[in-house]
Amino acid sequence: MTDHIGTAKQATKLFENTYATTVDGMREYSLKVLEIARTNADTAFDYAQQIMTVKSPSEMMELSTAHARKQIETLTAQTKELTTLGQKVAAASGEPHTSGSRKSVQ
């Protein structure tokens, strides 16, 4: 009976650790998404201001092309950043569970 109580306490602690790790990871991920959203909004406003100063169609094309190129580069970097962070969060969230499972099997 004592073994079952100990096992239940262990399982509860494992769940608490996994939950806490997951919440921390999701908080970090959410903050990164907000940071990216802010960066993209700032870039859009900067672009809108630049459009207001355009004096010719060729200048507009040049500005649009440069903006599109920069946005693609930025979005590629942001996607890599979020992917890396997501993988880190997923691995960290699973770690308490897998290490706890290994202990209970041994």
KEDRENKOL-701929 format. One line per field, with one value per residue (C-alpha): x, y, z; residue number from 1. Coordinates in Angstrom, 1 decimal, always signed. Each point is the difference from the previous one (the first is absolute). Layout:
N
c1: [X,...]
c2: [Y,...]
c3: [Z,...]
vofi: [NUM,...]
//
This chain:
106
c1: [+0.0,+2.8,+1.6,-3.2,-0.1,+3.6,-0.6,-3.1,+2.1,+2.7,-2.5,-1.6,+3.4,+0.9,-3.2,+0.6,+3.6,-1.2,-2.8,+2.3,+2.6,-2.7,-1.5,+3.4,+0.8,-3.3,+0.5,+3.4,-1.5,-2.8,+2.4,+2.0,-3.2,-0.9,+3.5,-0.2,-3.5,+1.3,+3.0,-2.2,-2.5,+2.9,+1.3,-3.4,-0.4,+3.5,-0.9,-3.2,+1.9,+2.5,-2.8,-1.3,+3.3,+0.2,+0.2,-0.2,-1.2,+3.5,+0.9,-3.2,+1.1,+3.5,-1.4,-2.5,+2.6,+2.5,-2.8,-1.2,+3.6,+0.6,-3.3,+0.8,+3.4,-1.6,-2.8,+2.4,+2.2,-3.1,-1.3,+3.3,+0.0,-3.5,+0.8,+3.1,-1.8,-3.0,+2.3,+1.8,-3.4,-1.2,+3.2,+0.0,-3.7,+0.6,+3.2,-1.6,-2.3,+2.6,+2.5,-2.7,-1.1,+3.6,+0.2,-3.2,+1.1,+3.3]
c2: [+0.0,+2.4,-0.7,+1.1,+3.2,+0.7,-0.7,+2.3,+2.8,-0.5,+0.1,+3.2,+1.6,-1.0,+1.5,+3.2,+0.3,-0.7,+2.5,+2.7,-0.6,+0.1,+3.3,+1.6,-1.1,+1.2,+3.4,+0.3,-0.9,+2.4,+2.9,-0.8,+0.1,+3.3,+1.3,-1.1,+1.6,+3.3,-0.1,-0.8,+2.8,+2.5,-1.0,+0.4,+3.5,+0.9,-1.2,+1.9,+3.2,-0.6,-0.5,+3.5,+1.5,-1.8,+2.4,-2.3,-3.5,-1.3,+1.2,-1.9,-3.2,+0.3,+0.6,-2.8,-2.5,+0.9,-0.3,-3.4,-1.3,+1.1,-1.4,-3.4,+0.0,+1.1,-2.6,-2.8,+1.0,+0.3,-3.4,-1.6,+1.7,-1.2,-3.5,-0.3,+1.4,-2.3,-3.0,+1.1,+0.4,-3.4,-1.7,+1.7,-0.8,-3.6,-0.3,-0.2,-2.7,-2.1,+0.3,-0.9,-3.0,-1.2,+0.2,-1.9,-2.8,-0.4]
c3: [+0.0,+0.9,-3.4,-1.8,+2.1,-0.9,-3.6,-0.1,+1.7,-2.6,-2.8,+1.4,+0.3,-3.5,-1.3,+1.8,-1.3,-3.6,+0.3,+1.4,-2.7,-2.7,+1.3,+0.1,-3.5,-1.3,+1.7,-1.7,-3.3,+0.3,+0.9,-3.1,-2.2,+1.5,-0.6,-3.7,-0.4,+1.3,-2.3,-3.0,+1.0,+0.3,-3.4,-1.6,+1.5,-1.2,-3.5,+0.0,+0.9,-2.7,-2.6,+0.9,-1.2,-3.4,-3.0,-3.0,-1.0,-0.4,+3.5,+1.3,-1.8,+1.5,+3.5,-0.3,-1.3,+2.8,+2.6,-1.3,-0.1,+3.6,+1.2,-1.5,+1.7,+3.3,-0.2,-0.8,+3.0,+2.3,-1.2,+0.9,+3.3,+0.9,-1.2,+2.1,+3.0,-0.5,-0.2,+3.2,+1.8,-1.2,+1.1,+3.3,+0.6,-0.6,+2.0,+3.5,-1.2,-1.8,+2.8,+2.6,-2.1,-0.1,+3.8,+0.5,-2.3,+1.8]
vofi: [1,2,3,4,5,6,7,8,9,10,11,12,13,14,15,16,17,18,19,20,21,22,23,24,25,26,27,28,29,30,31,32,33,34,35,36,37,38,39,40,41,42,43,44,45,46,47,48,49,50,51,52,53,54,55,56,57,58,59,60,61,62,63,64,65,66,67,68,69,70,71,72,73,74,75,76,77,78,79,80,81,82,83,84,85,86,87,88,89,90,91,92,93,94,95,96,97,98,99,100,101,102,103,104,105,106]
//
